[in-house]
Amino acid sequence: MLTAIADVLRAIGSAIATVVTLPFRAVARLFGGVSDTAHGRH
């Protein structure tokens, strides 16, 4: 029973982590592309 609850919590945690990190990855990629085009390739 406890293992099932742990599995559910782990799944929820991973889903939340994915949803939270996706926007940051998109913003980082956006700023990375902007900085690359502004300063040129290093």
C-alpha positions, 0 to 999 in steps of 0.5 A: 500500500505504501509503495503504491502511494509512493509511486503515485507521489513520485509520478506527480512530482515528476509531472510537476517538475516537467511542467515547471522546467519546460517554460524555463528551458524554452526561455533559456533557449530563447535567450540563448538564441537571442544572445547568439544572434546579437553577439555572433558565434563564439 
